[in-house]
Amino acid sequence: WLFCTLASSLCWISVCTFCCHNRHKAMTEPKIKIWKFLKITVSSLLITALALFTAAAIRTLSLDVNVGLQLARWEKSNNISLVIDQHQREELLARFKEAVRIPTVTFSDTESNTTALRQFDTFLRKAFPKVFSSSLVHHELVANYSHLFRVQGSQPKLVPYLLLAHIDVVPAKESDGWEAPPFAAKEIDDFIYGRGTIDDKCSLMGILQALEYLLIRGYAPRRGFYIGLGHDEEARGFNGAMNIVRMMKERGVKLSFILDEGMAVVDGVISGLDGPAAL
């Protein structure tokens, strides 16, 4: 509003200046007073705009991004801090390493390490007790080893979305050239080495860690959403993902969007697409 007012005022003053320049001989005393008044008005607007800009700049440059995230009233929560202290970081890191150490390997379309998959189920329930006990979250085991969570929103008319990740990993042996045992989750120079650290237990743990953190602090979403965790994605997901899809279709679930794993930016790989694309 201030910018538009200032711009229109300056435009008008320019026109007045031009007219006054050509007719100054005929200018009367009242017109001189109007001209002075307009100059004072424009000067005041400029000073006000400069003051507001200075205040905004100081506020922006001095903003502490870690002061916390103030959620809207409808999210039914107190201030949820984004700051995670050292103890919490160590807990998050320990849980992630434990997830990597469980060798949830899919060997083929018909063969998986089912013992590890059962162990991983037990681990999830222990690591994220709030996710599995909250009245806002409905959990189902799918095809024995996959998981489907429905997080209830306060406004059911809003179309939900789906977050995806997968539990299983491809086989790995230290003889393949690993700098550390592939299921040791060993930390070397601030990097965690292990099968699944990127594909895809980082997504899985990140999603559940975030939900656990928010639920503990009383978070209640306005838009509901789903979390799907497949156990045989590396063998095309015929048991896990396909059964999750079947269940959701039978229930008539419509989704706003789906967010799955991805990391590479490729160029010239996808036929018909010019330029880089983030997968």
N, C-alpha and C positions, 0 to 999 in steps of 0.2 A: 504493500500500500504506500509506504513511504517513498519507495523508488519510483512508482508510477506518478505519485503526486509531484515529486521533484522533477521528473522528466517532463511532465506536461507543463509545469510552471516555467521551466527553462525554455521550452518551446514557445510558449506564449510571450515570454519576455523578449525572445529573439525577434518575434514578429513586431512587438511593440517598439523595440529598439530601431528596427528598420523603418517603421512608419514615422517614428519621432525624428529620425535623422533627416528624412525628406521633408518634414513639415515643422521643423523646430521653430521656424519663424512665426508660425501660427499657433504655437503651443501656448496654452493659457496657464495661469497659476494653478487651477485645480488639477490639470494634467500633471504638472510637476510634482504635486503632492502625491498623486496616485503612483507616479513613477518611484518616488522615494519609498512609499509604503511597500511596493512590490519588491524593491531591492532589499528592504529589511526582512520581508517574509522569506524570500529565497535564501538570504544569508542565514536565517534561523534554521531553515530546513537543511541546509548544507552542514551547519554545525551539529544539528541533531543526528544527521546521517553519519557524520564522522565519529560522533560519540558512540553511537550504537555499533558501528563497525569495529571501533577500538575495543569496546567491551566484549563483543563476540570473539574477536581475535585473541584477547587475553584469556577468555574462558576456554577456547579451543586448545590453545597452547599449554594451558595449565591443567587440562583435564587428566585425571588419573583413571585409566581404563580399568583398573582393578578395584574400584570402589564398590562394584557390585551391579547387579542387573535388577532394576526396579520393574517388576512385572505389572501389567495392567490389573485393575480391580477384579475383572472377571476371571482372572486366573487363580483366584482364591489362594493367594500365597503371600507370605511376608517377603521381605527383601532376600533374594537368593544371591549370595555372594559368588563371584566367579573366582575368587582367590582360593587356591588349594595349598595348604601348608605342606611343609616337608614330610610330616608324618603321613598325611593323606596321599602324597605322591608315592611314598614308599609302599603303601598298601596297594595302590593302583598298579604299580610296577610288579609287585609280588604276585598279584592275581593274574596279570597278563602272562607273566613267565610260567605260572602254573598251568595256564591254558595251553601254552605252546608245548609244554613237556608231555602232555597227553597225546600219544601218537594215533590220532584219529584218521588213519590212512584208509583211503579207498584204493583198492588194488585193481578192480575191474568192475564191469557192470553187475557182477554177481558176487563179488567178494570184498568185504570190508572188515576192518578190525572192530568187531562188534563189542568186544570187551572194553576197548578204549572208548567207544561211543557211549556205553553205559556208565563208564567212569566219568566221562565228560558231563553227562546228565546230572550225576551226583554233585560234581564240582559246581555247576551253574546254580543249583539250588542252595548250595552252601555259600557261594560267593555273592549272590544277589537275593538275600532273604526277603527284602521288601518287594521286589518284582514278583516273587512267587506267592506273597501273602496279601498284597494290597487288594482292597475291594474294588479298585479301579481297573485292575488287570485280570483278564480271564486267560488262562493258559491251557493249552491242549498239546498232548504228545501225538505226533503224526507219524504213522508208519514205524512205530517203535522208537525211533531215534531223532526225528526232526521235531521242531517246536513251532507253534503258532501262538502268538500273544495278541490279544485285543485290548488296547488301552482305551477305556471309556472316556468320551468327551462330554462336556456339560451341555453342548448344543448338538443333539443327535442329527439335526437336519443338515449339518455341514458334512460334505463328502470326505471320508477318511482317506488316508494315504497309507502306503506300505513301505517299510524299511526291510531290506533283505541282506542276509549274510549267510555264509555256510561254515559248517563245523569241520568238514573233512578236508584233508590235504592229500597231495600226491605222494607216492613213496619217496623216501630219501635215505641215502646211505653216506656215511662219512667218506667212503672211498670215491664218491662222485666228485670230490674236490672241495668239500666243506672245510672251512677254517676252524670249525668247532663241531662237536656232535650235533646233528640236525634237530634232535629233540632235547637238548640240554638247556636251551634258552640262556646260553652263556653271554655275558656282557663283555664286549671287547671295544675299548676306546669309545665308550658311550653308545655303542650300537648293540642291539640284542640279536644274536644269531639263532635262527631256528626256522624249521619248516612251519609255515603258517603265520609267521610274523606279519607278512604283507598279504598273503593269499590264504585265508581271509579272516584270520582271528583278530586282526586289528579292528576291522569293521564290527565284528560280532561283539567284542569286548567293549568297544567304544560306545555302541548303542546301548548295551545293557548297563554299563557304568553310568552313563548319563541319566538313564531312566531311574536307576537306583538312587542316585544323588538327588534328583528332583523330587522323587516320591518321599524320601526321608524328610525333606524340607516342606512337605505339604503341598507340592505342586499338583494342580488339577487342570488338565488341558481343556481348552474350549472345543477344539477339533479332535475327534478321536483318531486313532491310527492303529495299524497292525505292525507286528514284527514277525518276519518269517525266517527261520533258521533251518536250512536244509542240511541233510547229513551225507548226501551222495552227489553233490554238485560236480565233483571231478569225474563222475561217470554219467554226466548229462542229467542228473536229477530225476530219473524216472520214478523213484520211490518217494523221495522227500518233497521236492518242489511240485511234482505233478499231483501228488495227493493234497498238498496245501491248496493248489489251484482248484482241484476238484471240489474240495470242501467249501471254498469261498464262492465258487460258481453256484453250487447247490443252494447256498444261503442268499444268493442274489446280491452279493457284495459288489458295489461299484466303488472305484478308487479315483481319487483326484490325480495322483501320480505315484510312481514307484521309484525308489532310489536303491540301486544295487551297487556292488563294488565297482571300482574303476580307478585307474591311476595313469595310464599312458596317454600321451598326446601324440597322435600319429598324423602323418601327411602322405597322401597318395596310396593309402591302404584300402580305404573304403571306395568301392567302385561308384563313380558318378558324383563324388563329392570333391570339390576343389578346395584346397586349403586345409589347414590343420583342424583336427577334431579331437576333443577330449572324450575319452571313453568312460 
